[in-house]
Amino acid sequence: MPYINYYGENVIFDSKARLIDNPFQQSSILDNTVWSLHEIQLFLQHFFNHPKDFTRMSTHFPHKSIHQLIEFYYDFKEVFELKEY
């Protein structure tokens, strides 16, 4: 079983199907679905400047898709009280 370095931690990848050796090398999706604290702060800053203008906001997030910005908004609009904007 190979050890994979994922965000600084060694994890074991046990593929019983043996279709791929390392899932993290096969896809970059995992890297940009995690939101850092800095990215969350940046999202909130740009959201308050341009409410729901996700196309305009996306220029500040080169590693996030517009879909990911919208998804983040809907997942956290109640947590950050964004519904009023």
N, C-alpha and C positions, 0 to 999 in steps of 0.2 A: 504494500500500500504506500503510495507516495505521500510525502508531507508537502503541504502547500503553504506558502507564506501569504496570509490574508490579513492586511492591515497590521502588520508587525507581529502577528501571532502565527505559530505553526499549527496547522490543522490537518487532520487525516482525511483524505478523500478515498472512500472505499466504493469503487464502482463495480457492482456485481455484474452489470451488463457489459462492462469493458468497452463501452462505445467511445469514450473520450478519456484521456489521461488526466487532464487538468481543466475543470470547468471554468476556472477564473481566467485562463488563457484563451478559452474559446469565446468568451463574451465580455465585452466592456460594459454591459448593462449594469452589472453589480456595482461597478465603481461609481456610476453617476446617479444611482437611485438613493444612495445614502446622503442625507443632508447634514453638513457640518453646522456648528453653531454660527460660524461666520456667514455661511450661505443663508441661514434662516434670518439672521439680522439684516443681511443685504436684501433678501426678499421683502421683509417688512418695510424697510426704508423705501424701496422702489414701489412697493404696492401703495403706500400712503401718498407718494408723489404722483403715481399714475394708476389709480384704482381700476382693477380689472383690465388694464391694457397689457395683456400678457405678451403680445407681439413686441411691444416697446420694451417691456421688462426683460425679454429674452436676450436682448443685446448685452446685458450685464451678466448673463449666465451662459458662457460658451459651451459648457459641458452638460447643460440641461436642455431638454426639448421643451417646446411650448406646452406640449401635453403634460410633461412633468410639473411645470409651473401651475397649470390649471388643477392637476390632481392634488398637488400640495395645498393649494388654496381650499379646495373642497374638503380635504382631510382635516385641515386645521382652522377653518374659518370660525368655528365656535370657540376653540381654545384661545385664539388670539383676538376674538371679537371683531372679525373682519366683515361680518354680514351687513353691517350698517353702511359700508362703503360701496 
